[in-house]
Amino acid sequence: MMRDTILDRLAPHLWPLAVANLLANIGIVVTGGAVRLTGSGLGCPTWPRCTDESYVAHGELGLHGAIEFGNRLLTFVLGAVALLCFLAALGAMHRRATRLSLLVGLGIPLQAGIGGITVLTDLNPWIVAGHFLLSMAMVMVCVALLDELRSPDRGPAPPLPRALAWATLASGWVALYLGTVVTGAGPHAGDTDSPRNGLDPATVSQVHAVSVYVLVALTVALLVVAVRGGHHWLARVTGLVLVVEVLQGVVGWVQYWLDLPVALVALHMLGAALLAAGLARVALAVLPHRVDREAVADGGPQPHAATRPV
């Protein structure tokens, strides 16, 4: 008798659900940035309730309350997508995909908890930075899931491109972290009464810029090595990441010279999420991957193969 459970029905949709997982995690970075950029970070002044008397926003909180409460509701959408993706991976009997989708799902309540702490500490910039960096890590896990499901057959990269790829990833993390330091020194606190980190914005911006130069230099070096070594997949993803880095750098400089207009800051946050995704893709590209193992789990073929080579 053929099984017909919810897991079986979800299994063929593992790939689109994994894509939705990534898009949702990038999307909530942008909406979270919108909360801060509109000064709505304390629109709901407490957590987990919106106010001491209510879990939902009400008219007295105005537009800021509606924006902050709406962003909180998006967490449930994120959780629903993660749950469906996890169930689809279970149905496909894909062990590695199951573990990665579970990791994404576990990150959501952790992220919500840190978000709550940011509200309870009146948007302390160092905690806000941690909130953002966790989102970057979750984006990277989502990319690892996509790489597990659909990626070209490849062996381990030689030592030089592998070292450059991991150095690029580490440099990228430094640049992302320093970006949060710049944000913590800047004017977009999320609320007019929220504290800043006390650092000089011009100085930390210059330090951040240097970290970006190092990142771009490492990426260019990796691209040259990948092209010369005939590592086509690595060259392809590295080239795309380099484009993201250059565009992100241009937006960063323009927003700096224009005194941080809201629209450009939001675009810069989207670029940071795309950069995190790209950095993960580069690091994964130097690791071995066997296409013929994608459709095997628990010693047998997947009944609902959700993978194919790129």
Secondary structure, DSSP 8 states (H G I E B T S, - for coil): -----HHHHHGGGHHHHHHHHHHHHHHHHHHHHHHHHTT-TTSS-SSSSSSSS-SS--GGGHHHHHHHHHHHHHHHHHHHHHHHHHHHHHHTT-HHHHHHHHHHHHHHHHHHHHHHHHHHTTS-HHHHHHHHHHHHHHHHHHHHHHHHHS---B----HHHHHHHHHHHHHHHHHHHHHHHHHHHSS--SSTT-------HHHHHHHHHHHHHHHHHHHHHHHHHHHHTT-HHHHHHHHHHHHHHHHHHHHHHHHHHTT--HHHHHHHHHHHHHHHHHHHHHHHHTS-B-HHHHTEETTEE-SS------
